Amino acid sequence: MADKMTKKELEQPDEFHTIGWHALQYLSEHREKFYLGAAAVLLIIILAGAWYFYRLNYENKAQSLYSSAYAAYSSQGSPEEERRGGYLKAVQIYEELVKEYPSSHAATLSFYNMGNLYSNIDDTEKAITAYKTFLKRSGNNDILTALAYHGLGYCYEEIEDYDNALKSFEDSNKRLQGTRFEYINYANIARIYERMGRQKDALEFYRKAAGNTKDPLAEMLIKRKIAALAQ
């Protein structure tokens, strides 16, 4: 059986009430500090909420422009002149987007798309700038990072900067191991080595390309190239 409380214990103040009393006494003595602390917490909550809604609105506006740019060229017909007009219009919108909303996620993606579009309209220097800007802002493991290096490699090849072309294709290939793009990068690396006069290295990578492709036509063309270099 539990021990009964003594009269002395009953006369002693309850521990919960004692703590509560001391807390109230403390708050009474430090009223100003309490109010300032509560005001600071409230201000932080208000500012955090305001920032959240500001960023949400900011990203939504950027996304709206991004969608407009994409629509400008994604629905274009086949005539070359019509496609080029769509590309130019899209680039103009992307340029506006990155200027007005530079820190948005849509701005980062815009630089990748501008690289592709500038490359399509043969403005290689601007394509290189756009791809490099995207690569500075993107994550290393993003599939678009690998594709940006891929596009950059073609741009450097276009201006006969073979050292940078080779490095770009190699950087792309590091991120595309085990994908269908792997054999394409092997073939690209082989082609650059061939243009640099490094036939032995070219032959090695053409063989790697042939061993990774599942496209019969591509495999046939690569094997012809291997046969020609092996003579």
NUMARGU-21793 format. One record per residue: x, y, z of N, C-alpha, C in turn. Coordinates in steps of 0.05 Angstrom, whole numbers, padded with zeros to 5 digits, always signed. Each point is the difference from the previous one (the first is absolute). Example, Ala and Ser with C-alpha at 12.3 -4.5 7.8 and 13.67 -1.06 7.14 Angstrom:
<sites>
+00264-00114+00156-00018+00024+00000+00018+00024+00000
-00007+00021-00014+00016+00024+00001-00015+00022+00014
</sites>
This chain:
<sites>
+00017-00024+00000-00017+00024+00000+00018+00025+00000
-00009+00020-00015+00016+00024-00002+00000+00015+00026
+00022+00012+00006+00001+00016+00025-00018+00024-00001
-00013+00006+00022-00017+00024+00001+00017+00025+00003
-00009+00022-00012+00014+00026+00003-00003+00010+00028
+00021+00011+00010+00000+00011+00027-00013+00028-00001
-00008+00010+00023-00012+00027+00002+00020+00021-00010
+00026-00005+00007+00020+00020-00008+00003+00001-00031
-00002-00024-00012+00002-00001-00030-00024+00013-00013
-00024-00003+00013-00024+00013-00011+00002+00030+00002
+00013+00009+00020+00002+00029+00004+00021+00013-00018
+00018-00017-00011+00020+00011-00018-00012+00007-00027
+00010+00021-00014-00011+00008-00026+00005-00022-00021
-00020-00003-00018+00002-00019-00022+00024+00008-00018
+00015-00020-00009+00024+00006-00016-00007+00014-00026
-00021-00010-00014-00009+00012-00025-00007+00029+00004
-00016+00006+00021-00008+00027+00005+00024+00018+00007
+00020-00012+00014+00024+00015+00007+00015+00008-00025
+00003-00019-00019+00014+00007-00025-00015+00020-00016
-00027-00003-00001-00016+00019-00014+00002+00028+00011
+00000+00001+00027+00002+00026+00014+00026+00014-00007
+00022-00016+00001+00026+00012-00006+00002+00009-00029
-00013-00015-00018+00000+00008-00028-00014+00026-00004
-00024+00002+00013-00015+00025-00003+00015+00024+00012
+00014-00006+00022+00015+00021+00013+00023+00010-00018
+00013-00020-00013+00022+00006-00018-00010+00017-00024
-00023-00009-00011-00011+00015-00023-00008+00028+00008
-00010+00003+00024-00008+00026+00010+00024+00019+00002
+00022-00012+00010+00024+00016+00004+00015+00006-00026
-00005-00017-00021+00014+00003-00025-00020+00004-00023
-00021+00016+00006-00021+00003-00019+00010+00011-00027
+00017+00020+00001+00009+00013-00025+00016-00019-00017
+00018-00015+00013+00015-00020-00016-00018-00021-00013
-00020-00008+00015-00019-00020-00010-00015+00011-00025
-00010+00025+00003-00015+00012-00022+00018+00003-00025
+00026+00009+00005+00018+00004-00022+00006-00027-00014
+00004-00021+00016+00005-00026-00011-00023-00011-00017
-00024+00004+00012-00024-00009-00015-00004+00016-00026
+00006+00026+00001-00002+00017-00023+00020-00009-00022
+00025-00007+00010+00020-00008-00019-00008-00026-00014
-00010-00019+00015-00009-00026-00011-00023+00005-00020
-00018+00017+00007-00023+00006-00018+00010+00013-00026
+00020+00019+00003+00011+00013-00023+00014-00020-00019
+00015-00019+00012+00013-00020-00016-00020-00017-00015
-00022-00008+00013-00021-00015-00013-00012+00015-00023
-00006+00026+00004-00012+00017-00021+00019+00003-00024
+00026+00005+00007+00020+00003-00022+00004-00026-00016
+00000-00022+00015+00003-00026-00014-00023-00006-00019
-00024+00007+00010-00024-00004-00016+00000+00018-00025
+00009+00026+00005+00001+00019-00022+00020-00009-00021
+00023-00010+00009+00021-00009-00018-00010-00024-00016
-00014-00018+00013-00010-00024-00013-00019+00008-00023
-00018+00018+00006-00020+00008-00021+00013+00016-00022
+00021+00016+00008+00014+00016-00020+00014-00019-00020
+00015-00021+00011+00014-00019-00017-00020-00016-00017
-00022-00007+00011-00020-00015-00015-00010+00016-00023
-00006+00025+00004-00009+00018-00021+00022+00004-00021
+00025+00004+00010+00023+00004-00017+00005-00024-00019
-00001-00024+00012+00004-00025-00016-00023-00004-00020
-00025+00007+00009-00023-00004-00018+00002+00018-00025
+00009+00025+00004+00003+00019-00022+00022-00009-00019
+00022-00010+00012+00022-00010-00016-00009-00025-00016
-00015-00017+00012-00010-00024-00013-00019+00006-00023
-00016+00022+00004-00018+00008-00021+00015+00009-00025
+00022+00015+00004+00017+00008-00023+00013-00025-00013
+00009-00018+00017+00013-00024-00009-00018-00016-00019
-00025-00003+00009-00020-00014-00016-00005+00014-00027
-00001+00027+00001-00004+00015-00025+00023-00005-00020
+00024+00000+00011+00024-00004-00017-00001-00028-00012
-00007-00020+00016-00001-00028-00010-00021-00003-00021
-00023+00014+00004-00022-00002-00020+00008+00013-00026
+00018+00020+00001+00008+00015-00024+00014-00018-00020
+00013-00021+00009+00015-00017-00020-00009-00029+00000
-00013-00009+00021-00008-00028+00001-00022-00008-00019
-00016+00020-00008-00022-00006-00018+00005+00009-00029
+00026+00006-00006+00006+00010-00027-00001-00023-00020
-00008+00007-00025-00001-00019-00021+00028-00006-00011
+00001-00015-00022+00026-00009-00010+00016+00020-00017
-00013+00019-00014+00016+00018-00016+00022+00014+00016
+00025+00000-00011+00023+00011+00015-00004+00029+00009
-00012+00016-00018-00003+00028+00007-00020+00003+00024
-00020-00016+00000-00020+00001+00022+00012-00009+00026
+00016-00021-00001+00013-00009+00024+00020+00020+00011
+00015+00012-00017+00020+00020+00008-00014+00024+00013
-00023+00008-00011-00015+00022+00012-00009-00007+00028
-00009-00025+00004-00008-00009+00026+00023-00001+00020
+00023-00008-00010+00024-00001+00018+00008+00028+00009
-00001+00019-00019+00008+00027+00007-00020+00013+00020
-00025-00005-00004-00020+00010+00018+00003-00012+00028
+00006-00026+00001+00004-00014+00026+00024+00011+00014
+00022+00004-00014+00024+00011+00012-00005+00027+00012
-00015+00017-00014-00007+00026+00010-00015-00001+00026
-00018-00019+00002-00016-00003+00025+00018-00011+00022
+00017-00019-00006+00019-00011+00020+00018+00022+00010
+00010+00017-00018+00018+00022+00008-00015+00019+00020
-00025+00005-00006-00016+00017+00018-00003-00013+00027
-00005-00026+00000-00004-00015+00024+00024+00001+00018
+00024-00005-00011+00024-00001+00017+00008+00028+00009
-00009+00020-00014+00005+00028+00009-00019+00008+00023
-00025-00007-00003-00021+00008+00019+00000-00018+00025
+00005-00026-00004-00001-00019+00023+00025-00017+00001
+00023+00013+00004+00026-00014-00002+00004-00023+00020
-00012+00002+00024+00005-00021+00020-00021-00022-00001
-00018+00000-00019-00021-00020-00002+00011-00027-00011
-00014-00021+00007+00007-00026-00011-00004+00000-00031
-00021+00014-00009-00006+00002-00029+00023+00013-00015
+00014+00019+00013+00022+00014-00012+00023-00019-00006
+00006-00018+00020+00021-00020-00004-00007-00018-00024
-00024-00009-00001-00008-00018-00023+00001+00016-00026
-00006+00026+00001+00000+00017-00024+00028+00000-00013
+00021+00001+00016+00027+00001-00011+00006-00026-00015
-00010-00023+00010+00004-00025-00015-00015+00001-00027
-00025+00009+00001-00015+00001-00025+00011+00021-00019
+00011+00022+00010+00012+00019-00018+00025-00011-00013
+00014-00017+00014+00023-00013-00012-00008-00016-00024
-00022-00016+00003-00010-00016-00022-00010+00017-00023
-00014+00021+00007-00012+00017-00021+00021+00016-00015
+00019+00011+00014+00022+00015-00013+00016-00019-00018
+00003-00024+00009+00014-00020-00017-00015-00006-00025
-00027-00002+00002-00017-00005-00023+00000+00022-00021
+00004+00025+00010+00001+00022-00020+00029+00008-00006
+00019-00018+00007+00028+00003-00007+00014+00025+00013
-00010+00008+00023+00014+00021+00015+00016-00015+00022
+00023-00011-00009+00015-00018+00017+00011+00013+00025
+00010+00025-00002+00012+00013+00023-00021+00005+00022
-00024+00008-00008-00021+00005+00020-00009-00027+00011
+00000-00021-00016-00007-00026+00010+00019-00009+00022
+00026+00004-00005+00021-00008+00019-00004+00016+00026
-00005+00026-00002-00005+00017+00024-00024-00010+00016
-00021-00007-00014-00025-00009+00013+00005-00026+00014
+00012-00019-00014+00006-00027+00012+00017+00003+00025
+00021+00017-00002+00019+00003+00023-00014+00013+00023
-00018+00019-00005-00015+00013+00022-00018-00021+00013
-00013-00016-00016-00017-00021+00012+00016-00019+00017
+00024-00008-00009+00016-00019+00015+00010+00012+00026
+00004+00026+00002+00008+00013+00025-00023-00001+00020
-00024-00001-00010-00023+00001+00018-00013-00026+00006
+00005-00020-00016-00014-00026+00002+00014-00019+00019
-00014-00020+00009+00012-00021+00017+00016-00019-00017
+00021-00011+00012+00019-00018-00014-00013-00026-00010
-00021-00009+00014-00011-00026-00006-00025+00002-00018
-00007+00024-00007-00024+00004-00016+00005-00011-00029
-00020-00014-00011+00003-00010-00027+00004+00023-00020
-00012+00023+00006+00004+00023-00018+00028+00010+00000
+00014-00004+00023+00029+00007+00001+00015-00016-00021
-00005-00026+00000+00013-00017-00020-00006+00008-00029
-00026+00007-00004-00008+00008-00027+00011+00027-00008
+00004+00018+00020+00012+00026-00006+00029-00004-00008
+00015-00017+00014+00027-00006-00008+00001-00012-00028
-00020-00017-00006-00003-00012-00027-00003+00022-00021
-00018+00018+00005-00004+00022-00019+00024+00018-00003
+00013+00005+00023+00024+00016+00000+00022-00012-00016
+00002-00027+00001+00020-00014-00016-00003+00005-00030
-00025+00000-00009-00006+00005-00029+00007+00029-00007
-00005+00018+00019+00006+00029-00006+00030+00004-00002
+00016-00012+00018+00029+00003-00002+00010-00014-00025
-00012-00022-00008+00009-00014-00024-00006+00018-00025
-00022+00014+00001-00008+00018-00022+00021+00022-00005
+00012+00010+00022+00020+00021-00003+00029-00012+00000
+00001-00026-00002+00026-00015-00001+00017+00003+00024
-00013+00004+00023+00014+00000+00026-00002-00029+00010
+00018-00017-00010-00003-00029+00005+00007-00008+00028
+00018+00014+00013+00007-00006+00028-00025+00003+00018
-00013+00023-00003-00024+00004+00017-00024-00017-00009
-00001-00007-00026-00021-00018-00009+00004-00027+00012
+00025-00010+00001+00006-00026+00011-00007-00001+00030
+00008+00021+00014-00005+00002+00029-00030+00000+00005
-00015+00015-00016-00029+00002+00004-00014-00027-00004
+00008-00014-00021-00012-00026-00005+00007-00020+00022
+00025+00002+00010+00008-00017+00022-00016+00006+00025
-00004+00026+00006-00016+00008+00023-00029-00010-00002
-00010+00001-00025-00027-00010-00004-00001-00030+00004
+00020-00014-00010+00000-00029+00002+00002-00010+00028
+00013+00015+00018+00002-00008+00028-00027-00002+00013
-00019+00016-00010-00026+00002+00012-00021-00016-00015
+00008-00013-00022-00019-00014-00016+00006-00030-00003
+00017-00010+00018+00007-00028+00000-00025-00017+00002
-00002-00020-00016-00022-00019+00001-00026+00010-00014
+00001+00023-00013-00023+00010-00015+00005-00003-00030
-00021+00005-00015+00002-00003-00029+00018+00021-00013
+00006+00022+00016+00017+00021-00009+00030-00008+00002
+00005-00022+00014+00028-00008+00005+00015-00005-00027
-00012-00016-00017+00013-00006-00025+00004+00025-00018
-00020+00019+00003+00002+00025-00016+00024+00016+00009
+00004+00001+00026+00024+00015+00010+00026-00014-00007
-00001-00027+00001+00024-00014-00009+00007+00006-00029
-00021+00001-00016+00004+00006-00029+00010+00029-00003
-00012+00018+00016+00009+00028-00001+00029+00003+00008
+00008-00013+00022+00028+00001+00009+00018-00012-00022
-00008-00022-00012+00016-00013-00021+00004+00020-00023
-00022+00013-00008+00001+00019-00023+00019+00023+00006
-00001+00010+00025+00018+00022+00007+00029-00009-00001
+00005-00024+00011+00028-00010-00001+00009-00003-00029
-00019-00009-00017+00007-00003-00029+00007+00027-00012
-00015+00020+00007+00006+00027-00011+00026+00012+00011
+00007-00009+00024+00025+00008+00012+00024-00016-00010
-00005-00019-00018+00021-00017-00011+00009-00022+00019
-00016-00006+00020+00008-00021+00019-00016-00025-00007
+00009-00014-00021-00015-00022-00011-00003-00023+00019
+00021-00006+00016-00001-00023+00018-00022+00005+00021
-00002+00024+00011-00020+00006+00020-00028+00000-00013
-00001+00010-00025-00026+00000-00014-00010-00028-00004
+00018-00018-00008-00008-00028-00004-00010-00013+00026
+00013+00006+00022-00008-00011+00026-00029+00008+00007
-00006+00026-00004-00027+00009+00007-00021-00007-00020
+00007-00004-00025-00020-00010-00019-00007-00029+00007
+00019-00015+00010-00005-00027+00009-00019+00000+00024
+00005+00018+00019-00017+00003+00023-00029+00007-00009
-00002+00018-00019-00026+00008-00010-00015-00024-00013
+00015-00016-00016-00012-00023-00013-00010-00020+00021
+00014-00002+00022-00008-00019+00021-00023+00009+00017
-00008+00025-00003-00021+00010+00018-00026+00008-00015
+00000-00001-00026-00023+00008-00015-00019-00024-00005
-00026+00006+00000-00020-00020-00007-00014+00006-00026
+00011+00021-00014-00011+00009-00025+00016-00014-00023
-00012-00018-00015+00014-00015-00021+00014+00018-00020
-00014+00022-00008+00011+00018-00021+00024+00014+00012
-00002+00010+00024+00022+00015+00013+00024-00019+00003
-00006-00025+00008+00022-00020+00004+00014-00006-00026
-00015-00001-00022+00011-00006-00026+00019+00023-00009
-00009+00025+00005+00016+00023-00008+00026+00002+00017
-00003-00006+00025+00023+00001+00018+00020-00021-00007
-00010-00024-00007+00018-00022-00008+00015+00006-00026
-00013+00014-00018+00013+00009-00024+00023+00019+00006
-00006+00018+00019+00021+00019+00008+00023-00014+00013
-00006-00020+00017+00021-00016+00013+00017-00014-00021
-00013-00012-00020+00015-00014-00021+00018+00019-00016
-00009+00024-00005+00015+00019-00015+00025+00009+00016
-00004+00005+00026+00023+00009+00017+00019-00023+00006
-00009-00024+00000+00017-00023+00007+00019-00008-00023
-00005+00010-00024+00017-00008-00023+00028+00011+00003
</sites>
